[in-house]
Amino acid sequence: MIYLQMFFAFFQIGLFSFGGGYAAVPLIQHQIIDIYGWITLSEFADLITISEMTPGPIVLNCATFVGQQVAGFPGAIVCTIGSITPSLIVVLLLSFLYLKFRNLRLMQGILTGLRPAIVSMIASAGFSILLLALFNSDIYSIKPSNFRIIEATLFCIFLFCIRKYKLNPIIAIFGSGLAGFIIYHLSDLIHQIL
């Protein structure tokens, strides 16, 4: 039964994750945390970080990771297949329709109308990830006492470097991880000494 639930959950994510990547993050969160409770909110933040650092689409990486965590290797296979099946079907259908009707104004209107919804989904995902990083909570349970100054500082530094100096995102990811490791390791050493 768990395999069927996992396949269906990631089939829905794959079917409704228009805009790809970060637009799918709210859908993933809803399925694996809110509906099924397979992982915690903190684990979800780690999941997004790991999925972003590894090659491939974020939905596919999330599916494989969650499947592995919930039901081992067979679970990873089931979730991965569940996440790619709708895309395969929809892309085959849309490519046929697009090639046949691409010059119609209706088709152009539909594609133009979808853009704002996709942008809002990406913004929502980014906001959720930011709250997880800075407060370790969602929008409904923010406490100022949970504010993480180290994460906020790293966020500001790397955002500045990416925007101002066009820092490569891969370098930003690994640099931020290394900086966090060093800072927290030094913090633990200082606490042990004191």
Backbone torsions as a table, in degrees:
resi	resn	phi	psi	omega
1	MET	NA	-37.3	-179.1
2	ILE	-63.8	-35.7	180.0
3	TYR	-66.0	-38.9	177.8
4	LEU	-65.7	-42.4	177.0
5	GLN	-61.7	-43.6	-179.2
6	MET	-65.2	-44.4	178.4
7	PHE	-61.2	-46.9	-177.6
8	PHE	-65.4	-39.8	179.7
9	ALA	-61.7	-48.0	-177.8
10	PHE	-79.0	-22.1	171.2
11	PHE	-64.0	-43.7	177.5
12	GLN	-63.6	-43.3	178.4
13	ILE	-60.3	-47.4	179.2
14	GLY	-63.8	-34.2	-177.9
15	LEU	-74.0	-36.8	-173.2
16	PHE	-108.7	9.6	-178.9
17	SER	-91.1	61.6	176.5
18	PHE	-66.2	137.8	-178.5
19	GLY	96.3	-11.0	176.4
20	GLY	61.2	-171.2	173.4
21	GLY	36.0	-117.6	-173.1
22	TYR	-69.2	-22.1	177.4
23	ALA	-65.1	-23.3	-179.3
24	ALA	-84.5	-14.5	-174.8
25	VAL	-57.7	-45.9	177.5
26	PRO	-61.4	-34.9	178.1
27	LEU	-67.6	-42.2	178.4
28	ILE	-62.3	-46.4	180.0
29	GLN	-59.6	-43.7	-178.5
30	HIS	-62.5	-44.0	-177.5
31	GLN	-70.0	-52.5	-169.2
32	ILE	-85.8	-18.5	177.7
33	ILE	-106.4	-56.7	-172.7
34	ASP	-70.5	-45.8	-176.0
35	ILE	-83.7	-53.6	-172.5
36	TYR	-100.1	-21.5	178.9
37	GLY	63.4	34.9	-178.2
38	TRP	-72.8	-30.3	177.5
39	ILE	-138.2	165.2	179.2
40	THR	-88.9	170.3	178.9
41	LEU	-63.0	-38.5	178.0
42	SER	-66.0	-42.8	176.7
43	GLU	-63.7	-32.4	178.7
44	PHE	-64.2	-41.3	177.4
45	ALA	-61.4	-42.1	176.8
46	ASP	-64.7	-39.5	179.3
47	LEU	-60.0	-45.5	180.0
48	ILE	-64.8	-40.8	178.6
49	THR	-62.0	-47.7	-179.8
50	ILE	-65.4	-41.5	-179.4
51	SER	-64.8	-33.3	178.6
52	GLU	-74.4	-32.6	-177.7
53	MET	-78.4	-22.4	-176.6
54	THR	-95.1	150.9	-179.3
55	PRO	-64.5	148.3	175.5
56	GLY	107.9	171.4	-179.5
57	PRO	-64.9	145.1	-175.9
58	ILE	-63.8	-38.2	-179.8
59	VAL	-65.0	-42.7	-179.7
60	LEU	-65.2	-42.9	178.4
61	ASN	-64.5	-42.0	177.7
62	CYS	-62.6	-43.3	-179.3
63	ALA	-60.5	-46.4	-179.5
64	THR	-63.9	-43.7	-179.2
65	PHE	-63.7	-49.5	-178.6
66	VAL	-64.9	-43.8	178.4
67	GLY	-58.4	-43.2	177.9
68	GLN	-63.0	-42.8	-177.0
69	GLN	-69.4	-36.9	-175.4
70	VAL	-83.4	-42.4	-172.8
71	ALA	-139.9	26.0	176.2
72	GLY	70.4	-159.0	-176.1
73	PHE	-59.4	-44.9	177.4
74	PRO	-60.3	-36.2	177.5
75	GLY	-64.3	-39.1	178.0
76	ALA	-62.5	-41.8	179.3
77	ILE	-65.1	-46.2	-178.1
78	VAL	-62.2	-46.8	-179.7
79	CYS	-64.9	-40.1	179.7
80	THR	-64.1	-46.2	178.4
81	ILE	-64.2	-40.9	177.7
82	GLY	-60.2	-36.7	-177.3
83	SER	-77.0	-27.6	-178.1
84	ILE	-94.2	-20.8	-177.2
85	THR	-58.7	-48.9	-179.6
86	PRO	-63.7	-37.0	179.4
87	SER	-62.6	-42.6	179.0
88	LEU	-59.3	-48.6	-179.2
89	ILE	-65.0	-48.7	-176.1
90	VAL	-66.2	-41.9	-179.1
91	VAL	-66.0	-40.1	176.6
92	LEU	-61.0	-44.9	179.6
93	LEU	-66.0	-47.3	-177.8
94	LEU	-67.6	-36.3	178.9
95	SER	-64.6	-38.7	176.3
96	PHE	-63.5	-48.5	-179.3
97	LEU	-66.1	-40.8	-179.4
98	TYR	-64.1	-45.2	179.9
99	LEU	-63.7	-32.5	-178.6
100	LYS	-80.1	-37.9	-171.4
101	PHE	-121.3	18.9	-172.9
102	ARG	-61.8	-24.2	-177.9
103	ASN	-88.6	-4.1	179.6
104	LEU	-74.7	141.1	178.2
105	ARG	-63.1	-34.4	179.5
106	LEU	-59.9	-43.1	179.6
107	MET	-63.8	-43.6	178.2
108	GLN	-64.0	-37.7	177.9
109	GLY	-64.9	-40.7	178.8
110	ILE	-63.4	-47.4	-179.3
111	LEU	-63.8	-40.1	177.8
112	THR	-66.5	-38.7	179.7
113	GLY	-68.7	-27.1	-179.9
114	LEU	-75.0	-25.9	-174.4
115	ARG	-56.9	-49.0	-179.2
116	PRO	-61.3	-36.4	178.8
117	ALA	-65.6	-39.4	179.4
118	ILE	-65.9	-43.6	178.8
119	VAL	-61.4	-41.0	-179.8
120	SER	-66.8	-35.7	177.6
121	MET	-66.8	-40.1	178.3
122	ILE	-65.7	-42.8	178.8
123	ALA	-62.9	-41.3	178.4
124	SER	-61.9	-43.4	178.5
125	ALA	-63.4	-44.6	179.1
126	GLY	-61.5	-41.3	179.2
127	PHE	-64.8	-42.3	178.6
128	SER	-62.0	-43.8	-180.0
129	ILE	-65.9	-39.6	178.3
130	LEU	-61.6	-44.3	178.6
131	LEU	-64.1	-39.1	177.1
132	LEU	-63.1	-40.5	-178.3
133	ALA	-70.9	-41.1	-173.7
134	LEU	-89.5	-27.2	-176.8
135	PHE	-127.0	-6.1	-175.8
136	ASN	53.7	42.1	179.6
137	SER	-157.0	172.8	175.0
138	ASP	-94.9	-176.5	-174.2
139	ILE	-62.5	-27.0	-173.5
140	TYR	-87.8	-9.2	-177.1
141	SER	-132.6	34.5	178.7
142	ILE	-73.2	131.9	174.1
143	LYS	-125.6	126.3	179.1
144	PRO	-55.7	-28.6	180.0
145	SER	-68.3	-18.8	179.5
146	ASN	-89.0	3.1	-177.7
147	PHE	-61.0	131.1	-177.7
148	ARG	-102.9	103.4	-175.0
149	ILE	-67.1	-37.0	-179.2
150	ILE	-64.9	-47.3	179.4
151	GLU	-63.7	-39.4	178.7
152	ALA	-63.9	-41.3	179.4
153	THR	-64.9	-46.3	177.9
154	LEU	-61.7	-40.9	178.2
155	PHE	-58.2	-49.4	-178.3
156	CYS	-63.8	-43.5	-179.4
157	ILE	-61.9	-49.6	-176.0
158	PHE	-74.6	-31.0	173.7
159	LEU	-63.3	-44.4	177.6
160	PHE	-59.9	-47.3	-178.5
161	CYS	-64.4	-37.9	179.4
162	ILE	-68.8	-44.5	-177.5
163	ARG	-74.3	-44.6	-173.7
164	LYS	-80.6	-47.3	-173.3
165	TYR	-106.1	5.9	179.4
166	LYS	55.1	42.8	179.3
167	LEU	-60.1	134.9	178.8
168	ASN	-59.2	129.8	-178.8
169	PRO	-58.0	-32.0	178.7
170	ILE	-65.9	-42.6	177.2
171	ILE	-65.0	-39.1	178.4
172	ALA	-62.5	-42.7	-179.5
173	ILE	-63.2	-52.9	-177.6
174	PHE	-69.8	-35.8	177.4
175	GLY	-63.8	-42.4	178.4
176	SER	-65.8	-42.1	177.2
177	GLY	-62.7	-42.4	178.6
178	LEU	-65.8	-43.8	178.5
179	ALA	-61.7	-43.7	177.8
180	GLY	-62.2	-41.3	178.3
181	PHE	-61.2	-47.7	-178.5
182	ILE	-63.8	-47.7	-178.1
183	ILE	-60.4	-48.4	-177.9
184	TYR	-70.0	-34.1	177.1
185	HIS	-65.8	-44.5	177.3
186	LEU	-64.1	-39.3	178.5
187	SER	-61.7	-42.3	178.0
188	ASP	-64.7	-40.8	178.5
189	LEU	-63.2	-42.0	179.0
190	ILE	-64.1	-42.1	178.4
191	HIS	-64.6	-35.8	178.6
192	GLN	-68.9	-38.3	-179.9
193	ILE	-69.0	-41.4	-179.0
194	LEU	-78.9	NA	NA
